[in-house]
Amino acid sequence: MSAQPEALRLAERLERYDATRSGYARHCYFAAAELRRLHNVNAALLEALKDMGARYGLTDLAREAIAKAEGGTS
């Protein structure tokens, strides 16, 4: 099993930010929600790219994008 994506790890840390210590807690909550939203959008776009690749073939650029999204170095 792969490690948790960085966006979700950061979202969890932001959500645990102690509201009693700083006035930034509300911003942290909204930032965490946005990180989760963007992670979900990214996952949906990745699946769409893979589906299109399965139907029509992949370009080198598409292969590189998939590898990068899945944690590869390309």
Order of alpha helices (4+ residues) and beta strands (2+ residues): alpha-alpha-alpha
